[in-house]
Amino acid sequence: MRKGVAIGYIIALVLGVAVIALIGIWLVTSGGKLGKSSTEVECKKAISIYCIKLVSGLTSSLTSSDQTKCSNVDITVPANVAVCKSEGYVS
């Protein structure tokens, strides 16, 4: 009877390690990003950099990946410096 108990513990241990490994793989592949809020933060950061360049007099545009991030969270890119200032991206 002891062998049956030991086999049960081994199976439970293997299943536990497999579940922990799957959760770890999922976290690594998602890049630590947990949903829409992190994409929103990344979009706002990209827009802030864009607005800073506009204020400095540099011609600037968002990269295609930044545009994709912003379209996923429905944030519109400011058209000019006045809009950047009114929305609080720059002072």
C-alpha positions as CSV (number, residue, x, y, z in Angstrom):
1,M,0.0,0.0,0.0
2,R,2.9,2.4,0.6
3,K,3.9,2.1,-3.1
4,G,0.4,3.4,-4.1
5,V,0.7,6.4,-1.9
6,A,4.2,7.2,-3.2
7,I,3.0,7.1,-6.8
8,G,0.1,9.4,-6.0
9,Y,2.5,12.0,-4.5
10,I,4.8,11.7,-7.5
11,I,2.0,12.3,-9.9
12,A,0.8,15.3,-7.9
13,L,4.3,16.7,-7.9
14,V,4.7,16.3,-11.6
15,L,1.3,17.9,-12.3
16,G,2.2,20.8,-10.0
17,V,5.5,21.4,-11.7
18,A,3.7,21.3,-15.1
19,V,1.1,23.9,-14.0
20,I,3.8,26.2,-12.6
21,A,5.8,25.8,-15.8
22,L,2.8,26.7,-18.0
23,I,2.1,29.8,-15.9
24,G,5.7,30.8,-16.2
25,I,5.7,30.3,-20.0
26,W,2.5,32.3,-20.3
27,L,4.0,35.2,-18.3
28,V,7.2,35.2,-20.3
29,T,5.4,35.2,-23.6
30,S,3.0,38.0,-22.6
31,G,6.0,40.1,-21.7
32,G,4.6,40.9,-18.3
33,K,1.9,43.0,-19.9
34,L,-1.4,42.4,-18.2
35,G,-4.0,43.7,-20.6
36,K,-5.2,47.0,-21.9
37,S,-3.9,49.3,-19.2
38,S,-0.2,48.6,-20.0
39,T,-0.9,49.3,-23.7
40,E,-2.6,52.6,-22.7
41,V,0.4,53.6,-20.6
42,E,2.8,52.7,-23.5
43,C,0.6,54.8,-25.9
44,K,0.6,57.8,-23.6
45,K,4.4,57.5,-23.2
46,A,4.8,57.5,-27.0
47,I,2.5,60.5,-27.4
48,S,4.4,62.4,-24.7
49,I,7.7,61.8,-26.6
50,Y,5.9,62.9,-29.9
51,C,4.6,66.1,-28.2
52,I,8.0,66.9,-26.7
53,K,9.5,66.7,-30.2
54,L,6.8,68.9,-31.6
55,V,7.4,71.5,-28.9
56,S,11.1,71.4,-29.6
57,G,10.4,72.2,-33.3
58,L,11.3,68.7,-34.6
59,T,9.1,67.0,-37.2
60,S,7.9,63.9,-35.6
61,S,5.5,61.1,-36.1
62,L,4.6,58.0,-34.2
63,T,6.1,54.7,-35.3
64,S,3.7,52.1,-36.7
65,S,3.9,50.0,-33.5
66,D,3.0,53.1,-31.4
67,Q,0.1,53.8,-33.7
68,T,-1.1,50.2,-33.3
69,K,-0.9,50.5,-29.5
70,C,-2.8,53.7,-29.5
71,S,-5.5,52.4,-31.9
72,N,-6.0,49.4,-29.6
73,V,-6.9,51.7,-26.7
74,D,-8.8,54.4,-28.7
75,I,-6.4,57.3,-27.9
76,T,-6.1,59.9,-30.6
77,V,-2.8,61.4,-31.4
78,P,-2.7,65.2,-31.0
79,A,-2.5,67.1,-34.3
80,N,-0.4,70.0,-33.1
81,V,1.4,71.6,-30.1
82,A,-1.8,73.3,-28.8
83,V,-3.6,70.0,-28.5
84,C,-0.6,68.4,-26.8
85,K,-0.6,71.2,-24.2
86,S,-4.4,71.1,-23.8
87,E,-4.4,67.4,-23.2
88,G,-1.5,67.6,-20.7
89,Y,1.2,65.8,-22.6
90,V,3.5,68.8,-22.3
91,S,3.3,72.1,-20.3
